[in-house]
Amino acid sequence: MENKSPASGNSLRTPGVYGGWITIALLSLAFTFSTPGEKNDGNRDANVRRAAVAGKFYPRDRATLENYVDTLLLQANPPAIKDPIRAIMVPHAGYVFSGPVAAYAYKELEGRDISTVILIGNSHHHYFNGIAVYAKGAFETPLGLVPVDETLAAKLLAADPAIIDRPDIHEGDHVLEVQLPFLQRILKDFKIVPILFSGDSPELARKLARILPPFLNDKTLIVASTDMSHYPPYADATASDQKTLDAILTGKMDDLDATLKTLDTEHVPQAETFLCSPSGVRVAMLLAQSSGNISPVLLKYANSGDSPAGDKTRVVGYGAVAFIAKQAAGPAAPPAPGEEKKSAADKEKITSSEKEELLKIARSTVESYVRTGKIPEFSPASPALKQPLGAFVTLKENGQLRGCIGRFDPSGPLYLTIQQMAVSAASQDPRFRPVGSNELGRLEYEISVLSPLRKVRAADEITLGEHGVQVSKGFHHGVFLPQVATETGWSKDAFLSELCSQKAGLPRDCWKDPAVSLQIFTADVFSEEKQQH
């Protein structure tokens, strides 16, 4: 997909989920879109594939690109996955549009030991017979060179005549290139095997899926690069993309192909395709089928209409999916002396001094980020602050809301979640402009440490002021913290109706719909003002 077309986003209107769109749009102004990637001037290594879309799909300046990718990763809050990840499906449009979705997949790779990444997509510029591998040399981005795993590439070339050494096919194509800056910011030392298919051939996908298993191990990752529906109106894109994602999540390639065929015959307005680069997705699904223990999990969906730069009349869809290798649970470790006497609730409780430390961490983080663009490092001594817990951070100025972002599914220790949410609340809440340095002294900080979500059958199980509520249907989600009911004085009907319309973008009475999921949680809420008293 060319960057001149729509390219990404989705607003579930849940605090923190798409709060970065305004920041991302502003950062995009630093892109030098008019300057294409440099051409090979003959003085460079001929085996180095030069960046073709730097300055168009993503920033060409190194420092700007690093900051842009790091910001996308910071705002992403995917579910915590501890099992090995064998493959990811990620979009490949301009970062202004698809970057926030791709970040959900790449965030899952943090801390993982991956040495080889097999990049798979479909050529957007060439038609040819076979599967084209870039077998020698390196790919270049503004962040440096990424070497090709020449040993693995040579083995693939020797495995079947359909796999061909065609570096020329890769020149100028953005499909694989746009994945590299994310990988360069997440992984330490890794090599790549770039692979492009031509056309839409399930048989070629089956061929590669049969060849790959002997070369895969715990340090190998497959990246399936694809965008989803192209150019239907917003609502039609969301509906058709959900069908495609549902098929992908079955893990069965035949289900995906049947769904794509059905969508092609449904005459969705203005739709040109529903999966522009299906071969990598097919390979990942086939490998999952053959292994028997790999399951696809949806990390994020969005479309270009959710970006501030997007047009809802003509959008492109994006999905992030992880293919997870489920591991058999081993025997439970014996509890530490005295630990068996503690309940789960006891373990989650934090003391007054620990709350004070979290508030100081939130304030110090925001002040450092606003003034320098850097997030300070902390090493809390208390084990309670290293628990994996969800949290919201709320900023107020002169008693008025100035930003509120949070997440339920922690991807790390509580104190890191507080830092990430504090930065997001200060700079990425779409309701407000980013906090300026002149405001720092006037900000008040409030933290809500969250319990896990618990599904309820009906609204009569909700206690106002005690329970926060998340409402969900399809790709629409919305959250109110427990204190919202207390601060507004709403009745339960008003509280739930505002949640549905204000936060989830659903009908006001959606909470009465049996198809809508209602989940409750509790929150340990504390602020600087209350701590001082």
C-alpha positions in Angstrom: 0.0 0.0 0.0 1.4 3.4 -1.0 1.7 6.1 1.7 -0.4 8.4 -0.5 -3.4 6.4 0.4 -5.1 6.1 3.9 -3.0 4.1 6.3 -4.0 3.2 9.8 -5.5 3.5 13.3 -8.6 2.6 15.4 -10.2 4.5 18.2 -11.7 2.2 20.8 -12.0 5.3 22.8 -10.6 3.6 25.9 -8.3 5.8 27.8 -4.7 5.2 26.7 -5.5 2.9 23.8 -5.3 5.5 21.0 -4.2 8.5 23.0 -1.0 8.8 20.9 -2.7 9.8 17.7 -2.3 13.5 18.2 1.3 13.2 19.3 1.9 10.9 16.3 0.3 13.4 13.9 2.4 16.2 15.2 5.6 14.1 15.0 4.8 13.4 11.4 5.4 17.0 10.6 9.1 16.2 11.0 9.0 13.7 8.2 10.7 14.8 5.0 8.1 13.3 2.8 9.3 15.0 -0.3 12.8 13.4 -0.1 13.0 9.8 -1.3 15.6 7.3 -0.2 19.0 7.8 -1.6 20.0 6.0 -4.8 22.9 3.6 -5.0 25.7 5.9 -6.3 28.1 3.1 -7.1 30.3 3.9 -4.2 28.4 1.7 -1.8 28.4 -2.0 -1.4 26.2 -3.4 -4.2 24.8 -6.0 -1.7 23.4 -3.3 0.5 19.7 -2.7 -0.2 19.3 1.0 0.3 16.3 2.5 2.2 13.6 3.2 -0.4 10.8 4.8 1.8 12.8 6.7 4.5 11.3 10.2 4.6 8.1 8.9 3.1 6.7 6.1 5.2 8.8 6.9 8.3 11.3 9.7 9.2 14.7 9.7 7.5 16.5 11.4 10.3 18.0 8.9 12.7 17.2 10.8 16.0 13.7 11.6 14.8 13.1 8.0 13.8 14.3 6.6 17.1 12.1 9.0 19.1 9.1 8.2 16.8 9.4 4.4 17.2 10.1 4.6 20.9 7.0 6.8 21.3 4.9 4.3 19.5 6.2 1.4 21.6 5.7 3.4 24.8 2.0 4.0 24.1 1.3 0.4 23.0 -0.2 -1.7 25.8 -0.7 -5.2 24.4 -1.6 -8.2 26.7 1.3 -9.7 28.6 2.4 -12.8 26.7 5.0 -15.0 28.4 5.0 -18.0 26.0 7.3 -18.0 22.9 6.1 -16.1 19.9 6.8 -17.9 16.6 5.3 -15.3 14.2 3.6 -11.9 14.1 1.3 -10.3 11.6 1.9 -6.6 11.3 0.8 -3.8 8.9 3.2 -2.1 6.5 1.8 1.4 5.8 3.2 4.8 6.7 3.9 5.0 10.4 1.5 8.0 10.9 -1.3 5.5 10.1 -0.2 2.0 10.9 2.6 2.6 13.3 0.5 2.4 16.5 -0.9 -0.9 15.5 2.4 -2.4 14.5 3.8 -1.3 17.9 1.4 -3.7 19.6 3.1 -6.6 18.0 6.7 -5.4 18.3 6.2 -4.5 22.0 5.6 -8.2 22.6 9.2 -8.9 21.5 10.9 -6.8 24.2 13.4 -8.9 26.2 13.1 -11.9 23.8 16.3 -13.5 22.5 15.6 -13.6 18.7 18.6 -13.9 16.4 16.9 -14.5 13.0 13.8 -12.7 11.6 12.2 -14.2 8.4 10.3 -11.3 6.8 7.6 -12.4 4.4 5.4 -10.3 2.2 4.0 -9.9 -1.3 5.7 -7.7 -3.9 3.8 -4.5 -4.6 5.9 -3.7 -7.7 6.8 -6.9 -9.6 5.1 -10.0 -11.0 7.3 -13.0 -11.3 7.3 -16.8 -10.9 8.4 -18.1 -7.5 9.5 -16.8 -4.1 12.2 -14.1 -4.2 14.8 -14.2 -1.5 17.4 -11.4 -0.9 20.2 -13.8 -0.2 23.3 -11.7 0.5 24.4 -8.5 2.1 22.2 -6.2 4.2 19.2 -3.9 4.3 19.9 -0.3 5.3 17.7 2.1 7.3 18.5 5.4 9.0 19.2 3.3 12.1 22.0 1.4 10.3 22.5 -1.9 8.5 20.6 -5.1 9.2 22.6 -8.1 7.9 21.1 -10.9 5.9 21.3 -14.4 7.4 23.2 -15.7 4.3 23.5 -19.2 5.7 19.8 -19.7 6.1 19.0 -17.9 2.8 21.4 -20.3 1.0 19.6 -23.3 2.6 16.2 -22.1 1.5 17.5 -21.5 -2.1 18.8 -25.1 -2.2 15.6 -26.5 -0.9 13.4 -25.9 -3.9 13.7 -24.4 -7.4 10.7 -22.2 -6.7 12.8 -20.2 -4.2 15.0 -17.9 -6.2 17.7 -15.3 -5.5 16.3 -12.1 -6.8 17.5 -9.0 -5.0 16.2 -6.8 -7.7 12.6 -7.7 -6.7 13.2 -6.2 -3.3 14.5 -2.8 -4.6 12.1 0.0 -3.9 9.4 -2.1 -2.1 8.2 -0.8 1.3 6.5 -4.0 2.4 9.5 -5.5 4.4 11.5 -2.3 4.8 9.1 -0.6 7.1 9.4 -3.5 9.6 13.1 -2.9 10.2 13.2 0.3 12.3 10.9 -1.4 14.9 13.1 -4.5 14.9 16.2 -2.4 15.3 14.8 -0.6 18.3 13.6 -3.8 20.0 16.2 -6.5 19.2 19.9 -6.4 19.9 21.8 -8.6 17.5 19.7 -10.2 14.7 19.8 -11.1 11.0 17.0 -11.2 8.5 15.9 -13.3 5.6 13.8 -11.1 3.3 11.2 -13.0 1.2 8.7 -11.7 -1.3 6.0 -13.6 -3.0 4.4 -12.7 -6.3 0.7 -12.7 -6.7 -1.6 -14.7 -4.4 -0.7 -18.3 -4.5 -1.8 -20.6 -1.7 0.3 -23.4 -3.2 3.5 -21.4 -3.0 2.7 -20.6 0.7 2.2 -24.3 1.3 5.6 -25.0 -0.3 7.5 -22.5 1.9 5.6 -23.7 5.0 6.8 -27.3 4.3 10.4 -26.1 3.8 10.8 -23.9 6.8 10.3 -26.1 9.9 13.8 -27.7 10.0 15.3 -24.2 10.1 13.1 -22.8 12.8 13.9 -22.6 16.5 13.3 -20.6 19.7 15.4 -17.8 18.3 13.7 -17.5 15.0 10.7 -15.2 14.3 8.5 -14.9 11.2 7.1 -11.5 10.4 4.1 -11.6 8.1 3.7 -8.1 6.6 0.2 -7.2 5.4 -2.4 -4.5 5.4 -6.1 -5.4 5.5 -9.1 -4.0 3.6 -8.3 -1.3 1.1 -10.5 1.8 0.6 -14.0 0.9 1.7 -15.8 3.4 4.1 -15.0 3.2 7.8 -17.9 1.0 8.9 -17.6 -1.4 6.0 -13.8 -1.8 6.6 -14.3 -2.5 10.3 -17.0 -5.1 9.5 -15.0 -6.9 6.8 -11.7 -6.7 8.7 -13.4 -8.3 11.7 -14.4 -11.3 9.5 -10.9 -11.6 8.2 -9.4 -11.5 11.7 -11.9 -14.0 13.0 -10.8 -16.4 10.2 -7.1 -15.8 11.0 -7.8 -16.5 14.7 -9.2 -19.9 13.8 -5.6 -20.8 12.8 -6.9 -22.6 9.7 -5.7 -21.3 6.3 -8.7 -22.8 4.5 -11.0 -20.7 6.7 -9.0 -17.6 5.8 -9.2 -18.3 2.1 -12.9 -19.1 2.3 -13.5 -15.8 4.1 -11.5 -13.8 1.6 -13.4 -15.4 -1.3 -16.7 -14.6 0.4 -15.7 -11.0 1.0 -14.7 -10.6 -2.6 -18.2 -11.6 -3.7 -20.0 -9.4 -1.1 -19.4 -6.2 -3.1 -18.2 -4.2 -0.2 -18.3 -0.5 -1.4 -15.1 0.7 -2.9 -13.1 -2.3 -1.5 -10.2 -3.4 -3.7 -8.7 -6.1 -1.5 -9.1 -7.4 2.0 -5.6 -8.7 2.6 -3.0 -7.1 0.3 -0.1 -9.4 1.3 -1.6 -12.7 2.3 1.3 -15.1 1.7 3.1 -14.4 5.0 -0.1 -14.8 6.9 -0.8 -18.1 5.2 2.7 -19.4 6.0 2.3 -18.5 9.7 -1.1 -20.2 9.8 0.2 -23.3 8.1 3.1 -23.6 10.5 0.7 -23.2 13.4 -1.5 -25.9 12.0 1.4 -28.3 11.5 2.8 -27.7 15.0 -0.4 -28.3 16.8 0.5 -26.1 19.7 0.6 -22.6 18.2 -2.4 -20.3 18.6 -3.0 -16.9 17.0 -4.0 -14.1 19.4 -5.3 -10.7 18.3 -3.2 -7.8 19.7 -4.8 -4.8 18.0 -7.0 -3.7 15.1 -7.3 -0.2 13.7 -7.9 1.5 10.4 -6.8 4.8 8.8 -10.0 6.6 9.6 -8.9 6.7 13.3 -5.9 8.8 12.6 -6.2 12.6 12.7 -4.9 12.5 9.1 -7.4 9.8 8.1 -10.5 10.1 5.9 -13.4 7.9 7.1 -14.9 7.7 3.6 -12.0 5.7 2.2 -9.8 3.7 4.7 -7.3 1.0 5.0 -7.4 -1.6 7.8 -4.6 -2.9 10.0 -4.2 -5.8 12.3 -1.6 -7.0 14.7 -1.6 -10.8 15.6 0.8 -12.9 17.5 1.2 -16.7 16.9 2.0 -18.1 20.3 3.5 -21.4 21.2 1.7 -22.6 24.2 4.0 -24.3 26.7 2.9 -27.1 29.1 2.7 -25.8 32.6 5.4 -27.3 34.9 4.9 -28.2 38.5 4.1 -25.2 40.7 7.0 -23.9 42.8 6.6 -24.4 46.6 5.6 -21.2 48.4 8.3 -19.3 50.3 8.1 -19.7 54.1 5.0 -17.8 55.3 3.9 -17.1 51.8 1.1 -19.7 51.9 -0.6 -17.6 54.5 -0.9 -14.6 52.2 -4.0 -14.2 50.0 -3.7 -12.8 46.5 -5.4 -9.6 47.8 -2.7 -9.3 50.5 0.0 -9.5 47.8 -1.5 -6.7 45.8 -1.8 -4.3 48.7 0.7 -1.4 48.8 1.6 0.6 51.8 1.3 4.4 52.4 5.0 4.8 51.9 4.9 2.8 48.6 2.1 4.9 47.4 4.1 8.0 48.1 7.0 6.6 46.1 4.8 5.8 43.1 3.5 9.4 43.2 7.0 10.7 43.2 7.9 8.4 40.3 4.9 9.6 38.3 5.8 13.3 38.9 9.5 12.9 38.3 8.8 11.0 35.1 6.5 13.6 33.6 8.8 16.4 34.6 11.8 14.7 33.0 9.9 13.7 29.8 8.3 17.2 29.3 11.6 19.0 29.8 14.1 16.6 28.1 12.1 14.0 26.2 13.8 11.3 28.4 12.2 8.9 30.9 14.3 8.5 34.1 15.3 5.1 35.5 14.1 3.9 38.9 15.0 0.8 40.9 12.4 0.6 43.8 13.5 -1.7 46.6 9.9 -2.8 47.5 8.7 -6.0 45.9 5.2 -4.6 45.9 6.2 -2.0 43.3 7.5 -4.8 41.0 4.2 -6.7 40.9 2.6 -6.9 37.4 -0.5 -4.8 38.0 -2.6 -2.5 35.8 -2.9 1.2 36.6 -4.3 4.5 35.5 -2.5 7.8 36.0 -4.7 11.0 36.2 -3.3 14.5 36.0 -5.3 17.5 37.2 -4.6 21.2 36.9 -6.4 23.6 39.3 -8.7 20.7 40.1 -9.7 20.1 36.5 -8.8 17.0 34.5 -5.7 17.5 32.4 -5.1 13.9 31.2 -5.9 10.3 32.2 -4.5 7.1 30.6 -4.2 3.6 31.9 -4.0 -0.1 31.1 -5.5 -3.3 32.6 -3.0 -5.8 31.3 0.4 -5.0 32.7 3.4 -5.8 30.5 5.9 -5.2 33.3 6.3 -4.1 36.9 3.8 -1.7 38.5 6.3 1.2 38.7 7.1 0.9 35.0 3.4 0.9 34.2 3.1 4.0 36.3 5.9 5.7 34.3 4.5 4.7 31.0 0.9 5.8 31.8 2.2 9.1 33.4 4.0 10.0 30.1 0.9 9.0 28.1 -1.5 11.0 30.3 0.8 14.1 29.9 1.4 13.8 26.2 -1.0 11.4 24.5 -4.5 11.9 25.9 -6.5 13.0 22.7 -8.7 15.3 24.7 -5.9 17.6 25.6 -2.8 19.2 24.1 0.5 17.8 25.5 1.5 19.3 28.9 4.0 22.2 28.6 6.9 22.9 30.9 5.1 26.0 32.2 2.4 23.8 33.6 4.5 21.3 35.6 4.3 23.1 38.9 0.5 23.3 38.7 -0.1 19.5 38.1 -1.7 17.2 40.7 -1.2 13.5 40.4 -3.6 10.7 41.1 -2.9 7.0 40.7 -5.4 4.1 40.5 -3.9 0.6 40.9 -6.3 -1.8 39.4 -7.6 -5.3 40.2 -8.0 -7.8 37.4 -11.2 -7.5 35.3 -14.1 -9.7 36.2 -17.0 -10.3 33.9 -20.6 -9.8 35.3 -23.8 -11.0 33.8 -25.9 -7.9 34.4 -25.7 -4.3 35.7 -27.2 -5.2 39.1 -23.8 -6.7 40.0 -22.2 -3.3 39.7 -21.8 -1.2 42.9 -21.4 2.5 42.0 -18.3 4.1 43.6 -16.8 0.7 44.3 -16.6 -0.8 40.9 -15.0 0.6 37.7 -16.6 -0.8 34.5 -15.4 -1.8 31.1 -17.9 -2.2 28.3 -16.9 -4.1 25.2 -18.5 -5.1 21.9 -16.4 -6.1 18.9 -13.6 -3.6 18.5 -15.4 -1.0 20.7 -14.3 -0.7 24.3 -14.8 2.0 27.0 -13.8 2.3 30.6 -14.9 4.4 33.6 -12.9 4.3 36.8 -14.8 3.8 40.1 -14.4 7.4 41.1 -16.2 8.7 38.0 -19.6 7.8 39.6 -18.7 9.6 42.9 -17.3 12.7 41.2 -20.3 13.1 38.8 -23.1 12.0 41.0 -24.6 10.0 38.2 -27.2 7.2 38.7 -26.2 3.8 37.6 -28.3 4.1 34.4 -26.6 7.5 33.6 -23.1 6.1 34.5 -23.5 3.1 32.1 -25.2 5.1 29.4 -22.4 7.7 29.4 -19.8 4.9 29.4 -21.4 3.3 26.3 -21.8 6.5 24.3 -18.9 8.7 25.6 -16.2 6.0 25.9 -17.1 3.1 23.6 -18.9 4.9 20.8 -21.9 2.5 21.2 -25.6 3.2 21.6 -26.4 4.7 25.1 -28.4 1.6 26.1 -25.7 -0.9 24.9 -25.2 -2.1 28.5 -28.6 -3.8 28.3 -27.6 -5.8 25.2 -26.7 -9.4 26.1 -24.0 -9.3 23.3 -22.2 -6.6 25.1 -19.5 -7.6 27.7 -19.6 -5.9 31.1 -16.5 -6.3 33.2 -15.9 -4.8 36.6 -12.8 -4.0 38.6 -11.8 -2.2 41.8 -9.1 0.4 42.2 -6.8 1.5 45.0 -7.0 5.3 44.4 -4.5 7.7 45.9 -3.3 11.2 45.2 -0.6 13.6 46.3 -3.2 15.7 48.2 -4.6 12.7 50.1 -1.1 11.4 50.9 -0.2 14.8 52.4 -3.1 14.4 54.8 
